[in-house]
Amino acid sequence: TRRAVREDGDTAGAFRLPVAFSNSRRLELGAQVDARRLGQLLFPDSGFAALTLARLGNVDLAYHRVLASTFSRSAFDPSLGYQLGLGGSERFRAEHGIPATSASQSTNLTAQGGVALPLGLRLNANYQRQSGLTWVLRNAAQVPIRSNTLDWPSLRGSWTVSAGRTLVGRILTSVSAQVAYRERRTTNQQLAAGDAPGGGTLSETTDRSANPAVTITWAGGVLTSVDASFARNDQVTAGNLFRTSREGWNGMLAFTFRPPGGLARLPAGIRANLRYTENQNLICLRTAGRDECVPYVDSRQTQAQLTLDTDFPPNLSAGFQMAYFLNDERHATRKTSQLVITAFVTMTTTVGQLR
């Protein structure tokens, strides 16, 4: 794009028109591999090899590369080579010996796929690498800022099994489990002017997370589930480490029962839902030259909740809920607890006529 800005001056005499222009060049490549078809083409007579590749899902590959630059208030027009996006990064960084106001180059490589394993197991993987280099004009010199991001390993596994009409099936109906793990590393480095090696500042960030979960459906409609989350963030700047750790646990039990007729006669069963949650947040600082990470935030929360509700046809439901909360802020030496008891009635009705 190109636009002209007229400076204030003598309109009767000569004047110049500073020009602002920018350009970008993008390269995108992508491919999708069907492992099943590939196995049939490569091993038409080999059943084992073809069946092995058939367990692989589609593999997606993508590559992106972008070069871009911007010139602001320049006293010249862009050359034909610049307008056509010819040359490498040096061609985008300067025109007629004048450095660009900003310039950048970035690449992005991604790959993802999955595999079906025996016993109902399935595993998906995702790989991503990003790298970028940006030049910012400061005091007539271009200062480079380099960044790199790597997502690997990034895995997700799942397992689902149904007991069916077996002896085990009389106790439990199905089992479902999932687990995900991911690591992400990011590096940002501001170099000295002129691409001097070893100069500038460096900061690194590492994120790790894991999320397992299990759900079991028992005979009689009883449902139980347990899931957890673990996350840690490490940020290193000027030799100082800031670490944030989060941990959470959740459990749930749900079922429906009918009280004895001599105790209460209800038109519908009572739905019972019991939940338990526990969370912990910890932030610590390790200064340069020390081995100990000193915590300055340590917060923990616990919650237990029981809900009982039932329906009274045609349009009424009622229930009872009891919840207990415990907040423990250890960095402030403060602990609070709360017990909440709630009774509720819900009535639904329809007004008007459907047409």
C-alpha positions as a printed NumPy array, in Angstrom:
array([[  0.   ,   0.   ,   0.   ],
       [  1.097,   3.583,  -0.619],
       [ -0.17 ,   6.899,   0.622],
       [  1.184,  10.476,   0.312],
       [  1.135,  13.078,   3.089],
       [  1.682,  16.724,   2.241],
       [  3.835,  18.775,   4.598],
       [  2.96 ,  22.338,   5.549],
       [  4.948,  24.888,   3.528],
       [  4.817,  27.4  ,   0.771],
       [  2.27 ,  26.054,  -1.697],
       [  3.443,  28.506,  -4.336],
       [  7.001,  27.171,  -4.25 ],
       [  8.509,  23.731,  -4.412],
       [  7.469,  21.149,  -1.9  ],
       [  7.98 ,  17.43 ,  -1.409],
       [  5.58 ,  14.659,  -0.57 ],
       [  6.875,  12.242,   2.083],
       [  5.767,   8.718,   1.271],
       [  4.72 ,   5.906,   3.603],
       [  4.636,   2.413,   2.139],
       [  4.813,  -1.205,   3.267],
       [  4.987,  -4.624,   1.732],
       [  4.818,  -8.256,   2.822],
       [  5.627, -11.567,   1.203],
       [  3.963, -14.762,   2.369],
       [  4.749, -18.386,   1.612],
       [  2.264, -21.064,   2.677],
       [  2.672, -24.793,   2.185],
       [  0.338, -27.485,   3.444],
       [ -0.191, -31.193,   3.034],
       [ -2.507, -33.864,   4.386],
       [ -1.379, -37.489,   4.373],
       [ -3.953, -40.275,   4.476],
       [ -1.979, -43.053,   6.172],
       [ -4.571, -45.695,   5.295],
       [ -4.414, -44.956,   1.568],
       [ -0.646, -44.67 ,   1.749],
       [ -0.385, -48.129,   3.301],
       [ -2.552, -49.613,   0.571],
       [ -0.356, -48.053,  -2.136],
       [  3.012, -48.95 ,  -0.589],
       [  2.13 , -52.414,   0.718],
       [ -0.637, -53.84 ,  -1.475],
       [  0.445, -57.413,  -0.711],
       [  1.377, -56.958,   2.954],
       [ -1.635, -57.112,   5.228],
       [  0.324, -56.437,   8.431],
       [  2.009, -53.246,   7.193],
       [ -1.21 , -51.947,   5.658],
       [ -3.175, -52.604,   8.847],
       [ -0.479, -50.898,  10.925],
       [ -0.636, -47.73 ,   8.829],
       [ -4.425, -47.899,   8.826],
       [ -4.371, -47.248,  12.559],
       [ -2.797, -43.862,  11.897],
       [ -5.162, -40.968,  11.329],
       [ -4.658, -38.199,   8.807],
       [ -1.381, -36.332,   9.273],
       [ -1.646, -32.564,   8.667],
       [  1.481, -30.56 ,   7.849],
       [  1.666, -26.782,   7.391],
       [  4.491, -24.282,   6.887],
       [  4.216, -20.485,   6.838],
       [  6.904, -17.881,   6.181],
       [  6.286, -14.127,   6.143],
       [  8.595, -11.204,   5.346],
       [  7.278,  -7.68 ,   5.944],
       [  8.528,  -4.12 ,   6.382],
       [  7.195,  -0.584,   6.688],
       [  8.753,   2.739,   5.644],
       [  7.357,   5.941,   7.099],
       [  7.767,   9.501,   5.737],
       [ 10.368,   8.531,   3.149],
       [ 11.633,  10.915,   0.479],
       [ 11.561,   8.265,  -2.276],
       [  9.212,   5.811,  -3.925],
       [  9.659,   2.055,  -3.444],
       [ 11.668,   0.307,  -6.111],
       [ 10.169,  -2.267,  -8.448],
       [ 12.053,  -5.09 ,  -6.709],
       [ 10.597,  -4.083,  -3.362],
       [  7.076,  -3.832,  -4.762],
       [  7.377,  -7.323,  -6.259],
       [  8.693,  -8.734,  -2.96 ],
       [ 12.01 ,  -9.902,  -4.411],
       [ 15.06 , -10.698,  -2.3  ],
       [ 15.53 , -11.82 ,   1.286],
       [ 15.185, -10.092,   4.639],
       [ 17.993,  -7.614,   3.864],
       [ 16.022,  -6.451,   0.835],
       [ 13.021,  -5.674,   3.043],
       [ 15.044,  -3.961,   5.784],
       [ 16.385,  -1.048,   3.724],
       [ 15.615,   0.919,   0.572],
       [ 18.209,   3.223,  -1.072],
       [ 20.338,   2.841,   2.037],
       [ 17.531,   4.055,   4.318],
       [ 16.51 ,   1.601,   7.069],
       [ 12.874,   0.621,   7.382],
       [ 10.823,   1.911,  10.296],
       [ 10.04 ,  -1.706,  11.168],
       [ 10.755,  -5.04 ,   9.527],
       [ 10.05 ,  -8.633,  10.458],
       [ 10.405, -12.189,   9.323],
       [  8.562, -15.132,  10.849],
       [  8.205, -18.849,  10.237],
       [  5.627, -21.295,  11.572],
       [  5.768, -25.089,  11.263],
       [  2.93 , -27.298,  12.518],
       [  2.247, -31.011,  12.381],
       [ -0.589, -32.964,  13.935],
       [ -1.903, -36.489,  13.772],
       [ -3.364, -39.372,  15.718],
       [ -3.123, -43.113,  16.132],
       [ -5.685, -45.703,  17.211],
       [ -4.17 , -48.265,  19.597],
       [ -5.545, -51.616,  20.751],
       [ -8.046, -51.905,  23.619],
       [ -9.855, -48.72 ,  22.588],
       [ -6.901, -46.399,  23.191],
       [ -6.339, -43.341,  21.006],
       [ -3.433, -40.884,  21.036],
       [ -3.279, -37.465,  19.332],
       [ -0.112, -35.395,  19.002],
       [  0.48 , -31.793,  17.965],
       [  3.828, -30.145,  17.141],
       [  4.301, -26.432,  16.531],
       [  7.421, -24.287,  16.196],
       [  7.352, -20.524,  15.671],
       [ 10.328, -18.242,  15.195],
       [ 10.411, -14.542,  14.49 ],
       [ 12.886, -11.718,  14.1  ],
       [ 11.739,  -8.098,  14.262],
       [ 13.817,  -4.994,  13.621],
       [ 12.646,  -1.78 ,  15.281],
       [ 14.137,   1.577,  14.329],
       [ 15.584,   3.389,  17.347],
       [ 17.874,   6.392,  17.049],
       [ 18.526,   5.764,  13.34 ],
       [ 19.577,   2.16 ,  14.071],
       [ 17.609,  -1.049,  13.725],
       [ 17.39 ,  -3.029,  16.974],
       [ 16.616,  -6.741,  16.427],
       [ 14.209,  -8.631,  18.703],
       [ 14.265, -12.395,  18.359],
       [ 11.485, -14.728,  19.57 ],
       [ 11.081, -18.502,  19.481],
       [  8.164, -20.663,  20.6  ],
       [  8.047, -24.449,  20.754],
       [  4.932, -26.484,  21.567],
       [  6.19 , -29.992,  22.218],
       [  5.317, -32.422,  23.565],
       [  1.597, -31.77 ,  23.189],
       [ -0.223, -35.076,  23.613],
       [ -3.788, -36.129,  24.315],
       [ -4.854, -39.691,  25.022],
       [ -8.309, -41.183,  25.496],
       [ -9.666, -44.579,  26.423],
       [-13.277, -45.735,  26.379],
       [-14.481, -49.225,  27.175],
       [-17.951, -50.701,  27.608],
       [-18.392, -53.805,  29.748],
       [-21.41 , -55.057,  27.794],
       [-23.317, -58.155,  28.887],
       [-20.568, -59.642,  31.014],
       [-20.091, -60.323,  34.684],
       [-18.251, -57.025,  35.036],
       [-21.101, -55.31 ,  33.179],
       [-23.432, -56.129,  36.035],
       [-21.341, -53.853,  38.247],
       [-20.197, -51.067,  35.925],
       [-21.478, -49.976,  32.533],
       [-18.631, -48.005,  30.995],
       [-15.27 , -46.456,  31.78 ],
       [-13.892, -43.37 ,  30.054],
       [-10.466, -41.867,  30.721],
       [ -8.593, -38.94 ,  29.219],
       [ -5.204, -37.371,  29.811],
       [ -3.529, -34.376,  28.189],
       [  0.016, -33.079,  28.574],
       [  1.539, -29.967,  27.035],
       [  4.812, -28.086,  27.196],
       [  5.308, -24.635,  25.709],
       [  8.661, -22.834,  25.707],
       [  8.978, -19.198,  24.68 ],
       [ 12.211, -17.217,  24.347],
       [ 12.444, -13.475,  23.706],
       [ 15.807, -11.803,  23.17 ],
       [ 16.452,  -8.158,  22.405],
       [ 19.848,  -7.949,  20.751],
       [ 22.174,  -4.984,  20.564],
       [ 22.031,  -2.723,  17.528],
       [ 23.844,  -4.15 ,  14.542],
       [ 23.091,  -7.79 ,  15.419],
       [ 25.948,  -7.919,  17.896],
       [ 26.096, -11.433,  19.355],
       [ 25.841, -11.937,  23.094],
       [ 24.282,  -8.555,  23.76 ],
       [ 20.839,  -7.443,  24.81 ],
       [ 18.41 ,  -8.977,  27.278],
       [ 16.966, -12.468,  27.379],
       [ 13.736, -13.761,  28.91 ],
       [ 12.462, -17.341,  28.882],
       [  9.03 , -18.712,  29.744],
       [  8.12 , -22.378,  30.152],
       [  4.54 , -23.59 ,  30.608],
       [  3.725, -27.164,  31.564],
       [  0.23 , -28.549,  32.109],
       [ -1.362, -31.952,  32.659],
       [ -5.088, -32.765,  32.816],
       [ -6.158, -36.34 ,  33.669],
       [ -9.832, -37.315,  34.006],
       [-11.736, -40.555,  34.657],
       [-15.505, -41.125,  34.408],
       [-17.17 , -44.384,  35.488],
       [-20.829, -45.262,  34.988],
       [-21.984, -47.943,  37.402],
       [-24.981, -50.228,  37.252],
       [-28.166, -48.573,  38.438],
       [-27.31 , -45.191,  36.865],
       [-24.633, -44.208,  39.398],
       [-22.097, -41.795,  37.863],
       [-18.673, -40.999,  39.322],
       [-15.958, -38.794,  37.897],
       [-12.572, -37.537,  39.04 ],
       [-10.425, -35.003,  37.219],
       [ -7.335, -32.999,  38.067],
       [ -5.299, -30.174,  36.588],
       [ -1.639, -29.39 ,  37.136],
       [  0.027, -26.314,  35.698],
       [  3.393, -24.648,  36.234],
       [  4.766, -21.464,  34.71 ],
       [  8.475, -20.63 ,  34.965],
       [  9.574, -17.189,  33.828],
       [ 13.263, -16.268,  33.871],
       [ 14.204, -12.607,  33.46 ],
       [ 17.648, -11.175,  34.226],
       [ 18.505, -14.339,  36.152],
       [ 15.419, -14.14 ,  38.394],
       [ 12.906, -16.993,  38.359],
       [  9.189, -16.389,  38.91 ],
       [  7.354, -19.694,  39.35 ],
       [  3.583, -20.093,  39.451],
       [  2.133, -23.497,  40.341],
       [ -1.557, -24.36 ,  40.204],
       [ -3.146, -27.634,  41.227],
       [ -6.812, -28.589,  41.226],
       [ -8.854, -31.681,  42.069],
       [-12.527, -32.308,  41.337],
       [-14.711, -35.261,  42.289],
       [-18.385, -35.909,  41.597],
       [-20.919, -38.586,  42.58 ],
       [-24.442, -38.544,  41.129],
       [-27.293, -41.018,  41.507],
       [-31.074, -41.203,  41.922],
       [-32.877, -43.009,  44.732],
       [-36.352, -43.377,  46.191],
       [-36.889, -43.054,  49.943],
       [-38.877, -45.725,  51.77 ],
       [-42.625, -45.403,  51.321],
       [-43.148, -45.15 ,  55.052],
       [-40.844, -42.144,  55.228],
       [-42.096, -40.112,  52.263],
       [-44.269, -40.774,  49.239],
       [-42.835, -38.857,  46.29 ],
       [-44.029, -38.948,  42.674],
       [-40.418, -39.039,  41.398],
       [-37.041, -40.15 ,  42.644],
       [-34.605, -37.875,  44.478],
       [-31.554, -36.807,  42.509],
       [-28.41 , -36.653,  44.653],
       [-25.272, -34.818,  43.536],
       [-22.137, -34.661,  45.671],
       [-19.176, -32.549,  44.548],
       [-15.75 , -31.944,  46.035],
       [-13.23 , -29.369,  44.782],
       [ -9.761, -28.488,  45.977],
       [ -7.472, -25.82 ,  44.485],
       [ -3.98 , -24.629,  45.37 ],
       [ -2.05 , -21.624,  44.001],
       [  1.61 , -21.079,  44.83 ],
       [  3.874, -18.292,  43.533],
       [  7.529, -18.087,  44.501],
       [ 10.605, -16.045,  43.54 ],
       [ 14.156, -17.273,  43.157],
       [ 16.569, -14.384,  42.815],
       [ 19.744, -14.624,  40.759],
       [ 22.508, -16.542,  42.494],
       [ 20.209, -18.373,  44.933],
       [ 18.894, -21.957,  44.932],
       [ 15.757, -21.511,  47.045],
       [ 12.466, -20.338,  45.58 ],
       [ 10.84 , -18.213,  48.291],
       [  6.996, -18.321,  48.19 ],
       [  5.111, -15.044,  48.551],
       [  1.631, -16.283,  47.562],
       [  0.192, -19.527,  48.962],
       [ -3.577, -19.784,  48.616],
       [ -5.747, -22.914,  49.004],
       [ -9.489, -23.383,  48.601],
       [-11.67 , -26.376,  49.468],
       [-15.352, -26.781,  48.648],
       [-17.809, -29.61 ,  49.351],
       [-21.394, -29.469,  48.133],
       [-24.412, -31.773,  48.437],
       [-27.551, -31.155,  46.375],
       [-30.845, -33.078,  46.669],
       [-33.779, -32.261,  44.401],
       [-36.881, -33.924,  42.967],
       [-39.769, -33.179,  40.61 ],
       [-43.425, -32.672,  41.454],
       [-45.296, -32.998,  38.161],
       [-46.46 , -31.236,  36.186],
       [-44.496, -28.001,  36.717],
       [-42.863, -27.941,  40.157],
       [-39.47 , -29.022,  41.508],
       [-37.867, -28.521,  44.894],
       [-34.526, -29.217,  46.461],
       [-32.062, -28.76 ,  49.26 ],
       [-28.392, -27.792,  49.057],
       [-25.646, -27.693,  51.652],
       [-22.178, -26.317,  50.824],
       [-19.022, -25.894,  52.864],
       [-16.191, -23.505,  51.834],
       [-12.704, -23.242,  53.315],
       [-10.211, -20.56 ,  52.212],
       [ -6.662, -20.839,  53.523],
       [ -4.371, -17.915,  52.6  ],
       [ -1.154, -19.073,  54.169],
       [  0.951, -16.152,  52.952],
       [ -1.346, -13.826,  54.936],
       [ -1.899, -16.244,  57.866],
       [ -5.637, -16.04 ,  57.309],
       [ -8.178, -18.862,  57.194],
       [-11.953, -18.528,  56.755],
       [-14.728, -21.113,  56.524],
       [-18.365, -20.828,  55.537],
       [-21.388, -23.134,  55.679],
       [-24.285, -22.343,  53.348],
       [-27.66 , -24.136,  53.51 ],
       [-30.197, -23.413,  50.775],
       [-33.719, -24.651,  50.102],
       [-35.268, -23.849,  46.726],
       [-38.504, -24.327,  44.801],
       [-38.784, -23.947,  41.036],
       [-42.059, -23.579,  39.16 ],
       [-42.361, -23.461,  35.371],
       [-45.402, -22.424,  33.379],
       [-46.3  , -21.578,  29.799],
       [-48.32 , -18.511,  28.854],
       [-49.815, -17.937,  25.425],
       [-50.63 , -20.164,  22.494],
       [-48.194, -21.777,  20.049],
       [-48.964, -21.113,  16.388]])
